[in-house]
Amino acid sequence: MDISFNIHPTIVKTGFTIEFYSKLVHTFTLEIYDVELGERVYSSKINTNKHYVDISYLKSGTYTVKLGNIICKIIKQ
């Protein structure tokens, strides 16, 4: 299944928003991994077209965001 979405901003202080380009008909699992430690630091089910993710509690660094089979990176300041 193809999913098309946008994450903004990718350089983050407190959180980021995920916006899907088409209406969601399935629930997706969003996972965030700390690149340095290699461990999952966040997991949530998403079933809305716009979803805000608060990561203010995470330390500064690089994180991998995984949604379905798509992986991207964000930088937490």
C-alpha positions as CSV (number, residue, x, y, z in Angstrom):
1,M,0.0,0.0,0.0
2,D,1.4,3.4,-1.0
3,I,1.1,6.2,1.5
4,S,2.0,9.8,0.6
5,F,2.6,12.3,3.4
6,N,4.6,15.2,4.5
7,I,6.5,15.8,7.8
8,H,7.2,19.3,8.8
9,P,9.4,20.7,10.2
10,T,12.2,18.2,9.9
11,I,14.4,20.2,12.3
12,V,12.4,20.1,15.5
13,K,12.4,21.8,18.9
14,T,9.1,20.5,20.4
15,G,7.3,18.5,17.8
16,F,6.3,17.9,14.2
17,T,3.2,17.4,12.1
18,I,2.4,14.6,9.7
19,E,-0.1,15.4,7.0
20,F,-1.4,12.8,4.6
21,Y,-2.2,13.8,1.0
22,S,-5.2,11.5,0.7
23,K,-7.9,10.4,3.2
24,L,-6.7,7.6,5.4
25,V,-8.7,4.4,5.2
26,H,-6.3,2.4,7.4
27,T,-4.5,2.9,10.7
28,F,-0.8,3.2,10.5
29,T,1.8,2.8,13.2
30,L,4.3,5.7,13.6
31,E,7.6,4.8,15.3
32,I,10.5,7.0,16.1
33,Y,14.0,5.6,16.8
34,D,17.0,7.2,18.4
35,V,19.7,6.8,15.7
36,E,22.5,7.0,18.3
37,L,21.1,4.3,20.6
38,G,19.2,2.3,18.0
39,E,16.1,2.0,20.2
40,R,12.5,2.9,19.7
41,V,11.6,6.0,21.7
42,Y,8.0,6.6,20.5
43,S,5.1,4.5,19.0
44,S,1.6,5.6,18.2
45,K,-1.3,4.6,15.9
46,I,-2.4,7.2,13.4
47,N,-5.8,7.3,11.8
48,T,-6.3,10.9,11.0
49,N,-5.1,13.0,8.0
50,K,-3.2,15.4,10.2
51,H,-1.3,14.3,13.4
52,Y,1.0,16.3,15.7
53,V,3.8,14.4,17.5
54,D,5.2,16.0,20.6
55,I,8.9,15.0,21.1
56,S,9.8,17.9,23.5
57,Y,10.9,15.3,26.1
58,L,13.5,13.7,23.8
59,K,17.2,14.8,23.9
60,S,18.8,16.6,21.1
61,G,19.9,14.4,18.2
62,T,18.9,12.6,15.1
63,Y,15.9,10.4,14.9
64,T,14.4,8.0,12.4
65,V,10.7,8.3,11.7
66,K,9.1,5.1,10.4
67,L,5.6,5.1,9.0
68,G,4.6,1.9,7.2
69,N,7.5,1.1,4.9
70,I,8.7,4.7,4.6
71,I,11.6,5.9,6.7
72,C,12.8,9.5,7.1
73,K,15.0,11.4,9.5
74,I,14.4,14.4,11.8
75,I,16.8,16.4,13.9
76,K,15.7,17.3,17.4
77,Q,17.4,20.5,18.7
